[in-house]
Amino acid sequence: MARTMLIGAGGVAGVAAAKMAQNPDVFGELLIASRTKARCDAIKADIEKRGFGKNGLKTAIATARLDAMDVAATTAMIKEYKPDLVMNIALPYQDLAIMDACLAAGVSYLDTANYEPPDEAHFEYSWQWAYRERFEKAGLTAILGCGFDPGVTQVFSAYAQKHYFDTIETLDILDCNGGDHGYPFATNFNPEINIREVAAKGGYWVADPNADRPEVAVENKKAFDKGWWVETAPMAIKRVYNFDQVGEKDMYLLHHEELESLGCNLKGIKRIRFFMTFGQSYLTHLKCLENIGLTRIDPIDFKGQKIVPIEFLKALLPDPASLGPRTKGKTNIGCIFHGEKGGKPVDYYVYNICDHQECYAEVGSQAISYTTGVPAMIGAKMFLEGKWTNKGVHTCEEFDPDPFMSELNVQGLPWKETFEPVKVP
Ligand code: NDP
């Protein structure tokens, strides 16, 4: 049985902790450490109230207050608790500080979102890939972006590549949330990170910058050593898709982090796009908030003190962890591949459908936190069971997908597949 340290105590961390407590044979001891200790205590109390455990075993849970931006304090806590793995489910701003602490303490690392500097609404892997050599030399593993997207979408990609394709030519990742929380405007995960992501320019990955360049493209940028980004204005590319068990939804092309690593790791890939569904009310509110400056990330003067408008906005919006009881409906997230095997064309769609109310009944959360927290737990389980232990810094498609795919089916996120998908134009 292993000892795990979980940093963060928000919606996703709460689900990950609950699922760890459902697997006490692997997660024997757990320390939940976060900025607000009361939230760690609330997660522990909820797990105890639900009586999670298996075969008479229970996870022994401790809690602590920790500011993870403080590398020395985090290192000291890791050294004292001596976990086998540190799971970072705080915010992307903490990624590098926690990776530094893991290196200093000699412990492996897992997170659910790639690093983003607080003063720049921009995410990419370069900052964390710069740690590759140090993790390798230290004999440690860092698993990056082990939620659903990023995370499961990359496991789906590795699975498709391993079993069904010689080469994958195109990949469309479709993220549909058909849930309704009843608020005119709320975000399903951390509002600050969510709004920064969806207000950014759209973009998709292509191998050849001259092929398939739509009218709305504003710029082609080099994407590191492989491929190009085609950039568009935010929400400039819209498609309508009929999702299994959810129905027809408008979806918009977004820039998303896993496109960058998949562009490097999928054989023969020519184009990768990411679409997310949004309702009209969400988009109208977002546009209004942008127009009046409330999504700004730079500090402004207010009555003699500096405030960052998006941080103020976050304080006004509902806490995503509180949406569980109100959210009804389903999510449907998956990947549509086109490529070839043995010289014959192949189409393949693999996806998961998750019901908000079923998640709430099981662990007290809505499905967005659930679909992120469950894969984070599975990634940790893969590491602790010795199945995902490549040294260095890796994204989820770089590991064997098979044991992870099996776990999805038994840990609450079963997947479906079809070889005759409706394709996205
Ligand atoms: P929340 O805002 O609900 O929770 C974040 C938690 O991190 C809070 O408990 C917060 O503390 C804590 N925290 C913030 N700063 C620090 C710090 N300096 N030191 C210690 N703890 C800190 O976010 P979510 O649970 O919705 O999201 C968690 C992560 O999951 C994010 O990185 C998000 O981007 C990612 N995510 C990934 C997805 C995927 O599919 N890959 C999908 C959805 C989310 P406090 O309680 O004091 O505020």
Boltz pocket constraint, residues with backbone or C-beta under 6 A from the ligand:
constraints:
  - pocket:
      binder: B
      contacts: [[A, 7], [A, 8], [A, 9], [A, 10], [A, 11], [A, 12], [A, 13], [A, 33], [A, 34], [A, 35], [A, 36], [A, 39], [A, 66], [A, 67], [A, 68], [A, 69], [A, 88], [A, 89], [A, 90], [A, 91], [A, 92], [A, 94], [A, 112], [A, 113], [A, 145], [A, 146], [A, 147], [A, 148], [A, 149], [A, 150], [A, 151], [A, 188], [A, 189], [A, 190], [A, 191], [A, 193], [A, 320], [A, 321], [A, 368], [A, 371], [A, 372]]
      max_distance: 6.0
